[in-house]
Each structure stands twice: as structure tokens, then as C-alpha cells.
Amino acid sequence: MKVAIIGSCLSGMSLGLRLLNSGHEVILLSPHQDLNDAGAAYLINSVTLNSLRSLNLQIDSAVTPLEGDSANDYFGESATNAMGLLYSVHRADLHKELYRSIGADRFLLNKRFCHFEPPHNVHVESAVFHDGTEVIADLFVGADGAQSVVREKHVQGSELRNINLIQVSGISRVTKNSTLLNKLIRVFVDPENGTQILIYPTTKTLCSWILQFEDKSYSLSNQKLPIPKLVDKFCERLPVELKTLFAEGRFVSSRLNHCSDRKLPEFIHKDNVILIGEAAHPTLPSLTKGTDSDLEDALLLGDLIDGLDRGFFPTMDTCLTTFTRERRPLLNSRFRRGRKNHALRQTRENAFSY
Ligand SMILES: Cc1cc2nc3c(=O)[nH]c(=O)nc-3n(C[C@H](O)[C@H](O)[C@H](O)COP(=O)(O)OP(=O)(O)OC[C@H]3O[C@@H](n4cnc5c(N)ncnc54)[C@H](O)[C@@H]3O)c2cc1C
């Protein structure tokens, strides 16, 4: 079976490698010239780590086990302690290893998906890209992220909702013996403006951070600031030791996202087009198992496509419906937890601000 995967970040590449390992013909399409690496290290649990290893990836040097977590407010007073995350995985190194294992010849770069052909058919024959390239396949997978164009054009379902939260994440260089590298996830919350920052080690000299703040604090003047200055502004009250993360020359990479939510639809596929990862279910700001969910999608879909090839399903539709049936209960329970945490956080913030 020929599978075209639109979007080549973590879920797209993981599915690509999983399918190649069982002999399928795969093509991966990316709108970029190179891999999309900016942002903090992935936070994953041990099951996801084993799943990555099951793909025969050499990733041990990219993985840092996190022994525990501590939550503090900006004045060092201890608060809740409920992250339960276990490993940080260097994003760029993991992407490089996935790319190497898949092989450069399976990628078509600079290909931004535009629409399907025939345009109004339920069954799709080809995907068309902005430069006019047309890719024919038996199955099309939308792994093109939260703002998925594949979803918009073919598997709409419920609307993507902005949840008024901005997340800036990145990686900074730290000195080798810095206490920031002590295998802990630290969470700092500024009760005065509701800003929250997570900090966790990534390699022997790199530290990841994820800063979240409300949309309403992101005024026009803030939007003009380069990311290091923006982060510095929102972290004014952080302990000095942590502020060094944002000093000049310490930044390795960073990115800014507007967080969103979306009700999981009845079906995550339509005929021979299916969504996985962020395209199917955006990560909520509480970071409840975003990466774990994306990897689970990729591996389960790989197993089901193998089953389809071996004749375990009468049609592709039955196979892809099984994907939705299996994924919905777990995803929905994670979303419920994530939304509850977000609502709780907003109530606390409002209580602080008014
Ligand atoms: C706001 C936010 C914050 C997050 N923070 C963290 C975090 O701190 N730690 C963590 O572990 N995980 C985090 N995640 C989750 C993590 O980013 C994802 O699990 C991971 O990126 C895998 O997602 P994905 O591959 O499904 O989609 P994405 O990573 O979004 O990749 C989608 C890919 O599709 C491409 N694409 C987009 N449009 C098109 C098009 N038209 N045609 C072709 N390709 C296209 C994009 O360029 C991109 O390469 C966060 C996610 C979000 C949304």
C-alpha cells in the first residue's frame, strides 16, 4: 500500500518509520526546507520511550531521565507536585535520528499541502501542493499539526477553539555544573500575573523551558519584542539563578504558540484520509501527555495498516474506524483532565487578578 504522510514532525515521521519497518511504500511531505526543530525538549513517559526504541531508533544520547518534580511559586514556596513526567528527549536530535532512519529519499521538502483531487469527492486520489506537485497514494495521513489544512479540507469535525493562552518554549545553554541540570522538573507560578514556567534539563549543558501566559497580557508592544526579551519581561520575578537561562547568548532555539482546544470528533478519518497527532487532537496547555498521545496514534495506525494489508479488515474504512474507536476513550479522558486543570488554573488566576 502507498501511504502519503502530509506533515513531517514527530507523529508524521514516527508513522513513516513504523510503516517502512513493515515494508509499506511511504512518502513524507514537509513544507520546510529542513526539519521543524524549534522548541523545548519533548516530555514523554516510559511507555513512549519504549515505543520509540521499538522503532529501532538510536536515541539514548538524546534522552534525560527526570527523577522527580518540584513546584514552586516565584518566591520558592512549595506548591503542588503532580506532573508525573519521566523523560526529556532532545527534539532536534530525535528528529535527526528519525530522518536518518527513514532515509532522505522518502521525503519531499518544500511541499505545502493545498487540496485533494477530485476536490469534492469522499474518496481521494491525489494530494496537491502549493508548487503544483501532485502525489497519488492509497491512503493519505494528515500529520500537519494543530492548524491542519488536511482537516480543514477533508475531515472537518468540530472547530478549533483559541483558549486565550500563549506558550513560548525553548532551549538554553547552561554551565555544566548548574543546579538546573539536577534531573528535576521545576514549575514556577507567579500568582500576581498568572505566568507559569516549567524548567527541565535536556542534555548535559542544555535546559528546556516552557512559559505560559494569558493572551490578554500579550499586548501589541509585547508582540514586537524578540522572544528572549519577551520571556525576560514575563519572568521578571523569577529567582536570579533561573533568569540566567534567558541572558544574551544562552538561547539555542525557541518558538511561540497560541494554545487551542477542540472537541474530539466522532470520526478522525473520512474514506482514505485520516488525521493523527496534533492535527487530530491539539495538545492542551497542561501538557497532559501531548507527545505520548501523538506517538500512540502513529504506532496504533501502523499496526492497523499492517492488519489491513494482511486481510484482517474487510475494507479500509473498517480499519480506520477501528482507529477512532480505540483512540477515543483514552484521548477523551486525557482531555477531560487537561481541561479541568486549565479551568482550575484560570479560576486561580482570576482570583489573583480581581
Ligand atoms: C502549544 C503547544 C505546545 C506544546 N508544548 C510541548 C512541550 O512543551 N513539550 C512536549 O513534549 N510537547 C509539546 N507539544 C506537543 C508537541 O509539539 C507535539 O506532540 C509534537 O510536536 C508532535 O506533533 P505533530 O507531529 O502531530 O504536529 P506538529 O509538531 O505540529 O507538526 C506538524 C508538521 O506539519 C507541517 N505542516 C503544517 N501545515 C502543513 C501543510 N499545509 N502541508 C504540509 N505540512 C504542513 C508543519 O510544518 C509541521 O512540521 C506542544 C504542542 C502545542 C500545540
The ligand as a MOL file (V3000), in Angstrom:
LIG
                    3D

  0  0  0     0  0            999 V3000
M  V30 BEGIN CTAB
M  V30 COUNTS 53 58 0 0 0
M  V30 BEGIN ATOM
M  V30 1 C 1.0790 24.9470 22.0060 0
M  V30 2 C 1.8040 23.6170 22.0420 0
M  V30 3 C 2.7860 23.4420 22.9620 0
M  V30 4 C 3.4300 22.2120 23.0930 0
M  V30 5 N 4.3890 22.0820 24.0170 0
M  V30 6 C 5.0050 20.9010 24.1620 0
M  V30 7 C 6.0410 20.7340 25.0820 0
M  V30 8 O 6.4220 21.6820 25.7130 0
M  V30 9 N 6.6080 19.5200 25.2680 0
M  V30 10 C 6.1830 18.4650 24.5550 0
M  V30 11 O 6.6930 17.3800 24.7570 0
M  V30 12 N 5.2380 18.5970 23.6260 0
M  V30 13 C 4.6320 19.7840 23.4230 0
M  V30 14 N 3.6730 19.9370 22.4850 0
M  V30 15 C 3.3000 18.7930 21.7060 0
M  V30 16 C 4.3160 18.5470 20.6460 0
M  V30 17 O 4.6880 19.7090 19.9860 0
M  V30 18 C 3.7550 17.5590 19.7060 0
M  V30 19 O 3.4890 16.4130 20.4200 0
M  V30 20 C 4.7280 17.2300 18.6190 0
M  V30 21 O 5.1370 18.4320 18.0130 0
M  V30 22 C 4.1910 16.3070 17.5720 0
M  V30 23 O 3.1070 16.8540 16.9350 0
M  V30 24 P 2.7320 16.5660 15.4310 0
M  V30 25 O 3.8440 15.9050 14.6930 0
M  V30 26 O 1.4180 15.9010 15.3940 0
M  V30 27 O 2.4830 18.0450 14.8980 0
M  V30 28 P 3.4620 19.2540 14.7520 0
M  V30 29 O 4.6530 19.1210 15.5890 0
M  V30 30 O 2.6610 20.4830 14.8850 0
M  V30 31 O 3.9550 19.1090 13.2190 0
M  V30 32 C 3.1270 19.3350 12.1150 0
M  V30 33 C 4.0010 19.4400 10.8800 0
M  V30 34 O 3.1610 19.6360 9.7440 0
M  V30 35 C 3.6710 20.6890 8.9710 0
M  V30 36 N 2.6020 21.3300 8.2200 0
M  V30 37 C 1.7590 22.3040 8.6270 0
M  V30 38 N 0.9540 22.6610 7.6330 0
M  V30 39 C 1.2850 21.9080 6.5530 0
M  V30 40 C 0.8180 21.8320 5.2020 0
M  V30 41 N -0.1660 22.6130 4.7500 0
M  V30 42 N 1.4020 20.9420 4.3750 0
M  V30 43 C 2.3970 20.1280 4.8160 0
M  V30 44 N 2.8740 20.1640 6.0690 0
M  V30 45 C 2.3370 21.0440 6.9300 0
M  V30 46 C 4.3110 21.6210 9.9890 0
M  V30 47 O 5.2440 22.4690 9.3940 0
M  V30 48 C 4.9430 20.6350 10.9480 0
M  V30 49 O 6.2300 20.2540 10.5460 0
M  V30 50 C 3.0490 21.1590 22.2840 0
M  V30 51 C 2.0860 21.3580 21.3060 0
M  V30 52 C 1.4720 22.5910 21.1800 0
M  V30 53 C 0.4260 22.8000 20.1180 0
M  V30 END ATOM
M  V30 BEGIN BOND
M  V30 1 1 1 2
M  V30 2 1 2 3
M  V30 3 2 2 52
M  V30 4 2 3 4
M  V30 5 1 4 5
M  V30 6 1 4 50
M  V30 7 2 5 6
M  V30 8 1 6 7
M  V30 9 1 6 13
M  V30 10 2 7 8
M  V30 11 1 7 9
M  V30 12 1 9 10
M  V30 13 2 10 11
M  V30 14 1 10 12
M  V30 15 2 12 13
M  V30 16 1 13 14
M  V30 17 1 14 15
M  V30 18 1 14 50
M  V30 19 1 15 16
M  V30 20 1 16 17
M  V30 21 1 16 18
M  V30 22 1 18 19
M  V30 23 1 18 20
M  V30 24 1 20 21
M  V30 25 1 20 22
M  V30 26 1 22 23
M  V30 27 1 23 24
M  V30 28 2 24 25
M  V30 29 1 24 26
M  V30 30 1 24 27
M  V30 31 1 27 28
M  V30 32 2 28 29
M  V30 33 1 28 30
M  V30 34 1 28 31
M  V30 35 1 31 32
M  V30 36 1 32 33
M  V30 37 1 33 34
M  V30 38 1 33 48
M  V30 39 1 34 35
M  V30 40 1 35 36
M  V30 41 1 35 46
M  V30 42 1 36 37
M  V30 43 1 36 45
M  V30 44 2 37 38
M  V30 45 1 38 39
M  V30 46 1 39 40
M  V30 47 2 39 45
M  V30 48 1 40 41
M  V30 49 2 40 42
M  V30 50 1 42 43
M  V30 51 2 43 44
M  V30 52 1 44 45
M  V30 53 1 46 47
M  V30 54 1 46 48
M  V30 55 1 48 49
M  V30 56 2 50 51
M  V30 57 1 51 52
M  V30 58 1 52 53
M  V30 END BOND
M  V30 END CTAB
M  END
